[in-house]
Amino acid sequence: MTRATGNSSTPKVYPHPRAGREPAGARRGRAGVWYRADTTGAVTAIEQIAQVIARISDYQTTIASAVEEQTAITNEMNRSVSEASTGVAESCLVP
């Protein structure tokens, strides 16, 4: 398809050079241009996008689990350090 360039706000659409023959799976649209009904490609692209989104979701779940585990470990370490410092402080006060 070739679009005319000019000062007009709506470019003119010219027929494909092979406009006399109907391409497989195509329909004739406005201005005698053939439009291919390529739903297979669109469906394949959407499926691939869905697979990428699923992988990202899996990664996000893995990261969230790791962050939760790290938070629990950090809290346990803080508790242990706090208990140790309390024990040291108490042993220093006892004569």
Secondary structure by P-SEA (a helix, b strand, c coil): cccccccccbbbbbcccccccccccccccccbbbbbccaaaaaaaaaaaaaaaaaaaaaaaaaaaaaaaaaaaaaaaaaaaaaaaaaaaaaaacc
